[in-house]
């Protein structure tokens, strides 16, 4: 390759140092703890400034990418300026995140932290591509990583603007996971109908050789209340979302904290549903099913308990909490009865 198409060792060092700096910053962003701030928070100013910092990151990343798209490549002094411009832009975005006070909500902070981390990670990938790709022309990989930074920077316009919107967003995502697990299990049950049709018998045992791939009669009895718990999980998250949409507020630190509590406990629902669903597939271990069902029931009870004391759940509309509590108890009692012999 022509010497003019290769970055000098000094330029490589500048880019490698930038990668190290951004990696260190990425670690600090992910570990940064929320701070109390007694200053009046100006929401409009915050979002305007954050949007501007993301725009500058996109511009600086583009400058760097274009500078290394074809010969002649930048000299070390020019590369240093490009590196500093990009580094300062990323630092500005990270500083904005650090300025966001705890009183605005932990769920909101996580949303913004995730967006900034994605931008920093994409910027690191772009620099690494520049370092590793022969620089005779703009490569497809460099185009894609540059575009990835642009997309990440544009996401700022889609971020939730307050903790209520953030909580609604994350709980809706959790609901989607629960729906998927429920639909998969319903499909598995449908596929399991008449499982031994057209199955050859084992020559020695006189029974289908792939019985472990299907539910026994006892398994199928246990499936019904397990499905009931999964459906209660879906209904519970839907009701929480509806309550927060209708009555949720992010106007006081107390209301913000209550919404965070809902998001935190709702986060435990989908993993618990997945664990129960995984244990329901044949060959079914009834003791494992009982354990996972009890874990999910406990999480749902906690969601309902927190919902009952949350400002978004008004007294006149709280009947669903009692109903779902009863549904959880009913299904869990059935599961205990059907798995008693497994203890």
TORSE-543557 format. One line per field, with one value per residue (C-alpha): residue in three letters; x, y, z; residue number from 1. Coordinates in pm, 1 decimal. Example, Ala and Ser with C-alpha at 12.3 -4.5 7.8 and 13.67 -1.06 7.14 Angstrom:
REM TORSE-543557
code <- (ALA,SER)
east <- (1230.0,1367.0)
north <- (-450.0,-106.0)
up <- (780.0,714.0)
pos <- (1,2)
//
This chain:
REM TORSE-543557
code <- (UNK,UNK,UNK,UNK,UNK,UNK,UNK,UNK,UNK,UNK,UNK,UNK,UNK,UNK,UNK,UNK,UNK,UNK,UNK,UNK,UNK,UNK,UNK,UNK,UNK,UNK,UNK,UNK,UNK,UNK,UNK,UNK,UNK,UNK,UNK,UNK,UNK,UNK,UNK,UNK,UNK,UNK,UNK,UNK,UNK,UNK,UNK,UNK,UNK,UNK,UNK,UNK,UNK,UNK,UNK,UNK,UNK,UNK,UNK,UNK,UNK,UNK,UNK,UNK,UNK,UNK,UNK,UNK,UNK,UNK,UNK,UNK,UNK,UNK,UNK,UNK,UNK,UNK,UNK,UNK,UNK,UNK,UNK,UNK,UNK,UNK,UNK,UNK,UNK,UNK,UNK,UNK,UNK,UNK,UNK,UNK,UNK,UNK,UNK,UNK,UNK,UNK,UNK,UNK,UNK,UNK,UNK,UNK,UNK,UNK,UNK,UNK,UNK,UNK,UNK,UNK,UNK,UNK,UNK,UNK,UNK,UNK,UNK,UNK,UNK,UNK,UNK,UNK,UNK,UNK,UNK,UNK,UNK,UNK,UNK,UNK,UNK,UNK,UNK,UNK,UNK,UNK,UNK,UNK,UNK,UNK,UNK,UNK,UNK,UNK,UNK,UNK,UNK,UNK,UNK,UNK,UNK,UNK,UNK,UNK,UNK,UNK,UNK,UNK,UNK,UNK,UNK,UNK,UNK,UNK,UNK,UNK,UNK,UNK,UNK,UNK,UNK,UNK,UNK,UNK,UNK,UNK,UNK,UNK,UNK,UNK,UNK,UNK,UNK,UNK,UNK,UNK,UNK,UNK,UNK,UNK,UNK,UNK,UNK,UNK,UNK,UNK,UNK,UNK,UNK,UNK,UNK,UNK,UNK,UNK,UNK,UNK,UNK,UNK,UNK,UNK,UNK,UNK,UNK,UNK,UNK,UNK,UNK,UNK,UNK,UNK,UNK,UNK,UNK,UNK,UNK,UNK,UNK,UNK,UNK,UNK,UNK,UNK,UNK,UNK,UNK,UNK,UNK,UNK,UNK,UNK,UNK,UNK,UNK,UNK,UNK,UNK,UNK,UNK,UNK,UNK,UNK,UNK,UNK,UNK,UNK,UNK,UNK,UNK,UNK,UNK,UNK,UNK,UNK,UNK,UNK,UNK,UNK,UNK,UNK,UNK,UNK,UNK,UNK,UNK,UNK,UNK,UNK,UNK,UNK,UNK,UNK,UNK,UNK,UNK,UNK,UNK,UNK,UNK,UNK,UNK,UNK,UNK,UNK,UNK,UNK,UNK,UNK,UNK,UNK,UNK,UNK,UNK,UNK,UNK,UNK,UNK,UNK,UNK,UNK,UNK,UNK,UNK,UNK,UNK,UNK,UNK,UNK,UNK,UNK,UNK,UNK,UNK,UNK,UNK,UNK,UNK,UNK,UNK,UNK,UNK,UNK,UNK,UNK,UNK,UNK,UNK,UNK)
east <- (0.0,119.4,282.9,43.6,-245.6,-102.5,-137.7,191.5,283.9,218.0,-134.0,-201.2,-94.5,-333.8,-626.4,-532.8,-519.3,-864.4,-1001.7,-853.5,-997.7,-1344.2,-1334.7,-1246.4,-1527.3,-1771.9,-1687.7,-1740.3,-2075.4,-2199.7,-2080.5,-2183.9,-2414.1,-2696.3,-2628.4,-2859.4,-2884.5,-3057.4,-3048.3,-3368.4,-3372.4,-3457.3,-3595.1,-3616.3,-3260.1,-3132.6,-3289.3,-3190.8,-2829.4,-2820.4,-2961.9,-2695.1,-2413.9,-2535.8,-2543.1,-2183.2,-2070.9,-2225.4,-2048.3,-1710.7,-1735.1,-1813.6,-1510.7,-1284.8,-1429.2,-1394.8,-1037.5,-947.9,-1159.5,-890.6,-531.7,-369.6,-437.2,-419.3,-90.9,-48.6,-136.6,-461.7,-543.0,-487.3,-737.1,-992.9,-940.4,-981.3,-1295.2,-1458.8,-1339.3,-1470.2,-1807.9,-1844.7,-1732.0,-1999.4,-2271.2,-2137.9,-2132.3,-2498.5,-2583.7,-2395.0,-2585.7,-2923.1,-3032.5,-3160.2,-3489.4,-3570.0,-3589.0,-3357.9,-3546.2,-3503.1,-3132.0,-3093.7,-3257.8,-3022.0,-2719.2,-2801.3,-2827.4,-2496.7,-2322.5,-2447.0,-2304.4,-1966.9,-1953.1,-2034.6,-1765.3,-1509.2,-1607.8,-1561.9,-1209.9,-1116.2,-1237.0,-1024.1,-724.2,-776.4,-897.1,-661.6,-718.4,-708.4,-1076.6,-1381.0,-1465.3,-1813.7,-1736.0,-1631.9,-1949.1,-2160.7,-1992.8,-2014.7,-2383.9,-2418.5,-2289.0,-2535.7,-2826.1,-2723.4,-2699.2,-3039.6,-3197.1,-3185.8,-3502.0,-3681.4,-3576.2,-3849.5,-3852.2,-3951.7,-3964.2,-4328.2,-4253.6,-3940.8,-4130.5,-4405.3,-4144.2,-3957.1,-4269.2,-4411.4,-4087.8,-4125.9,-4484.7,-4363.6,-4128.1,-4409.3,-4642.1,-4377.8,-4322.2,-4696.5,-4748.8,-4458.8,-4602.9,-4951.9,-4798.4,-4607.3,-4930.3,-5103.2,-4817.2,-4839.3,-5195.7,-5215.2,-4838.9,-4813.6,-4999.1,-4789.0,-4506.2,-4350.8,-4334.7,-4003.2,-3936.2,-3840.6,-4061.9,-4368.6,-4405.8,-4319.3,-3945.3,-3967.3,-4207.3,-3976.2,-4056.0,-4420.6,-4621.6,-4768.7,-5125.2,-4992.4,-4781.5,-5082.6,-5278.7,-4996.1,-4973.9,-5314.4,-5240.0,-4888.8,-5043.6,-5281.6,-4985.8,-4831.9,-5160.7,-5186.2,-4838.9,-4949.3,-5267.7,-5076.6,-4828.7,-5108.9,-5297.5,-4987.7,-4924.2,-5284.6,-5268.1,-4943.6,-5077.2,-5395.6,-5271.3,-4890.6,-4706.6,-4343.6,-4412.6,-4261.5,-3964.1,-4207.9,-4411.1,-4093.1,-3958.6,-4288.3,-4272.5,-3913.7,-4032.2,-4290.9,-4031.3,-3786.5,-4032.4,-4186.5,-3835.2,-3845.2,-4162.9,-4035.1,-3726.4,-3948.8,-4198.4,-3913.5,-3779.1,-4121.3,-4180.6,-3841.7,-3922.6,-4263.0,-4121.7,-4104.0,-3958.0,-4112.7,-3956.4,-4255.5,-4041.2,-3862.4,-4197.6,-4327.7,-4018.5,-4031.1,-4406.3,-4364.7,-4094.1,-4317.1,-4613.8,-4398.7,-4289.2,-4647.9,-4762.0,-4491.6,-4597.5,-4956.0,-4847.9,-4639.7,-4916.5,-5171.1,-4969.7,-4866.5,-5017.3,-5100.6,-5345.0,-5649.6,-5887.6,-6185.1,-5995.2,-5812.7,-6042.2,-5797.8,-5541.2,-5772.0,-5881.5,-5525.5,-5418.4,-5694.8,-5590.6,-5228.9,-5335.2,-5578.4,-5322.7,-5042.1,-5260.3,-5341.6,-4973.0,-4890.4,-5161.5,-5048.8,-4679.5,-4720.1,-4593.0,-4273.3,-4157.4)
north <- (0.0,352.5,527.2,819.9,581.6,465.0,669.7,752.5,588.4,918.6,935.6,576.4,661.7,960.6,742.4,464.1,716.9,842.5,489.3,438.5,768.8,686.3,335.5,482.6,736.1,461.4,272.8,583.8,656.3,305.7,327.2,687.5,714.0,965.3,1277.5,1499.5,1846.9,2134.3,2358.5,2418.7,2178.3,2338.4,2052.8,2244.0,2372.9,2023.4,1861.5,2143.5,2121.1,1739.9,1744.3,1991.6,1780.4,1473.8,1679.3,1791.6,1431.3,1331.5,1617.8,1547.5,1175.3,1258.1,1488.1,1213.7,952.0,1175.9,1266.4,896.3,810.3,863.2,979.2,1205.3,1119.8,1384.3,1476.3,1420.1,1783.1,1763.5,1424.8,1564.3,1844.1,1598.2,1371.2,1654.5,1779.0,1437.7,1372.9,1709.3,1649.6,1311.0,1456.8,1726.1,1462.1,1264.8,1584.1,1646.8,1301.1,1368.2,1694.6,1517.7,1507.1,1197.5,1375.7,1348.3,970.2,672.3,517.2,835.7,842.3,482.9,572.5,865.3,668.6,390.9,637.7,805.4,471.3,358.1,672.9,630.0,261.2,340.2,608.2,360.3,110.1,375.3,460.7,92.7,41.7,336.8,181.5,-166.7,-102.8,-38.5,327.7,329.5,428.7,458.5,99.1,-42.1,-113.1,247.9,370.7,143.9,242.2,611.4,564.0,380.2,685.4,906.3,678.2,664.6,1043.6,1085.9,866.1,1157.6,1291.8,967.3,952.9,987.9,1338.3,1259.2,967.5,886.4,841.4,637.8,405.6,353.7,270.9,9.8,-160.7,-180.3,-355.4,-599.6,-666.9,-748.5,-1014.5,-1168.4,-1172.8,-1349.8,-1615.8,-1672.4,-1701.7,-1947.7,-2164.6,-2153.9,-2258.5,-2540.0,-2665.3,-2654.2,-2849.1,-3108.6,-3214.8,-3584.7,-3614.9,-3988.8,-3988.8,-4150.3,-4223.9,-4568.8,-4777.8,-4877.1,-5239.2,-5349.2,-5130.9,-5120.9,-4746.0,-4435.1,-4379.8,-4000.6,-3971.3,-3721.8,-3473.7,-3455.4,-3374.4,-3656.3,-3638.7,-3521.1,-3257.9,-3127.4,-3092.0,-2881.8,-2668.2,-2506.5,-2319.9,-2235.2,-2075.4,-1901.5,-1743.9,-1633.2,-1475.9,-1303.0,-1160.3,-1018.0,-873.7,-725.6,-536.7,-414.9,-278.8,-109.2,55.6,174.7,318.7,505.6,637.5,763.2,892.6,873.1,1196.0,1306.3,1638.4,1571.9,1368.6,1138.1,1065.5,1015.8,768.1,577.1,535.0,408.6,150.0,26.2,-0.3,-185.3,-454.0,-485.0,-559.5,-884.7,-1012.9,-1106.4,-1303.3,-1491.9,-1570.0,-1692.3,-1918.9,-2070.7,-2117.8,-2288.0,-2539.1,-2617.0,-2777.3,-3158.9,-3357.0,-3159.7,-3155.8,-3086.0,-2968.4,-2715.0,-2594.7,-2550.9,-2353.5,-2123.2,-2074.6,-1975.1,-1728.1,-1569.1,-1558.8,-1380.3,-1119.6,-1061.5,-1018.5,-754.7,-573.7,-565.1,-450.6,-164.9,-72.3,-50.6,222.1,401.9,740.2,613.2,357.4,559.7,406.8,399.5,184.8,-50.3,-350.5,-514.6,-547.7,-761.5,-962.8,-1040.7,-1121.5,-1381.0,-1516.7,-1557.2,-1737.5,-1962.4,-2076.6,-2114.8,-2329.0,-2554.7,-2587.7,-2678.2,-2943.9,-3099.3,-3106.2,-3218.0,-3567.2,-3423.2,-3285.2)
up <- (0.0,-79.5,216.8,172.9,236.9,568.6,888.0,1055.3,1383.6,1561.1,1413.6,1517.4,1873.1,1879.5,1770.4,2012.6,2296.9,2197.2,2210.6,2557.6,2679.7,2545.1,2694.5,3032.7,2997.9,2900.1,3218.5,3430.4,3265.9,3342.7,3704.1,3772.8,4073.8,4086.8,4287.0,4483.5,4336.1,4513.0,4207.7,4012.6,3717.6,3384.7,3177.5,2848.6,2881.4,2964.5,2658.0,2423.7,2541.7,2531.5,2178.8,2073.6,2222.2,2031.6,1712.2,1771.0,1834.0,1501.4,1323.6,1484.4,1410.3,1047.8,1025.0,1158.8,926.9,618.2,709.6,694.6,390.6,124.6,82.9,172.8,533.5,807.3,970.1,1341.9,1424.5,1228.1,1376.3,1725.7,1656.3,1520.8,1820.0,2069.0,1896.4,1916.4,2270.8,2393.8,2230.4,2398.4,2733.4,2700.3,2660.9,2958.3,3165.9,3083.1,3212.4,3535.7,3580.4,3567.6,3934.1,4110.5,4172.7,3801.4,3831.9,3813.9,3522.7,3320.8,3409.1,3288.0,2955.6,2901.0,3022.2,2776.1,2487.6,2570.8,2620.9,2279.6,2117.1,2289.8,2200.9,1836.2,1828.5,1962.7,1692.7,1423.8,1541.9,1562.4,1204.8,1091.5,1266.1,1122.7,766.5,468.9,390.5,11.4,-5.3,220.4,317.3,358.8,722.2,783.2,613.7,833.1,1159.7,1070.4,996.3,1325.5,1513.4,1325.2,1415.4,1780.3,1795.3,1634.4,1904.6,2148.7,1987.2,2075.8,2441.5,2705.4,2849.1,3208.0,3449.0,3378.0,3007.8,3091.1,3322.7,3065.5,2803.1,3007.6,3147.3,2795.0,2691.2,2982.0,2875.9,2524.8,2661.9,2870.1,2569.3,2360.9,2628.2,2662.8,2287.0,2256.6,2529.9,2375.0,2042.8,2213.2,2366.5,2027.5,1869.0,2146.6,2063.4,1967.7,2009.8,1939.5,1608.2,1336.7,1580.4,1554.5,1870.0,2019.8,1921.6,2273.4,2493.0,2275.7,2340.1,2141.2,2159.0,2189.2,2482.3,2657.4,2383.2,2490.0,2801.7,3004.9,3136.0,3474.7,3298.5,3111.3,3434.0,3574.3,3261.7,3313.9,3641.1,3515.8,3210.5,3447.9,3628.5,3299.1,3192.3,3529.3,3467.1,3134.9,3284.4,3576.9,3357.7,3130.6,3430.4,3569.4,3231.7,3211.3,3563.1,3498.7,3167.1,3328.9,3664.4,3680.0,3757.7,3765.4,3935.4,4281.4,4407.7,4589.8,4276.3,4073.5,4330.9,4335.0,3958.8,3988.0,4241.7,3992.0,3716.1,3942.1,4052.5,3703.4,3576.2,3774.2,3607.7,3261.5,3382.3,3627.6,3350.5,3128.0,3403.3,3462.0,3089.0,3045.2,3317.9,3163.2,2850.1,2843.1,3002.1,3288.2,3634.9,3860.7,4151.1,3930.9,3798.6,4152.6,4254.2,3950.7,3985.1,4349.4,4250.0,3985.0,4224.2,4482.0,4224.9,4112.0,4473.5,4518.9,4199.9,4325.6,4673.0,4533.4,4289.3,4570.3,4746.6,4426.5,4341.7,3990.5,4131.1,4239.1,4491.6,4255.7,4003.0,4241.4,4194.9,3953.9,4232.6,4445.5,4141.9,4031.1,4387.5,4391.5,4051.7,4164.3,4485.4,4297.4,4040.7,4293.4,4520.0,4224.0,4139.4,4501.0,4504.4,4176.5,4276.5,4638.1,4560.8,4413.0,4748.7)
pos <- (1,2,3,4,5,6,7,8,9,10,11,12,13,14,15,16,17,18,19,20,21,22,23,24,25,26,27,28,29,30,31,32,33,34,35,36,37,38,39,40,41,42,43,44,45,46,47,48,49,50,51,52,53,54,55,56,57,58,59,60,61,62,63,64,65,66,67,68,69,70,71,72,73,74,75,76,77,78,79,80,81,82,83,84,85,86,87,88,89,90,91,92,93,94,95,96,97,98,99,100,101,102,103,104,105,106,107,108,109,110,111,112,113,114,115,116,117,118,119,120,121,122,123,124,125,126,127,128,129,130,131,132,133,134,135,136,137,138,139,140,141,142,143,144,145,146,147,148,149,150,151,152,153,154,155,156,157,158,159,160,161,162,163,164,165,166,167,168,169,170,171,172,173,174,175,176,177,178,179,180,181,182,183,184,185,186,187,188,189,190,191,192,193,194,195,196,197,198,199,200,201,202,203,204,205,206,207,208,209,210,211,212,213,214,215,216,217,218,219,220,221,222,223,224,225,226,227,228,229,230,231,232,233,234,235,236,237,238,239,240,241,242,243,244,245,246,247,248,249,250,251,252,253,254,255,256,257,258,259,260,261,262,263,264,265,266,267,268,269,270,271,272,273,274,275,276,277,278,279,280,281,282,283,284,285,286,287,288,289,290,291,292,293,294,295,296,297,298,299,300,301,302,303,304,305,306,307,308,309,310,311,312,313,314,315,316,317,318,319,320,321,322,323,324,325,326,327,328,329,330,331,332,333,334,335,336,337,338,339,340,341,342,343)
//
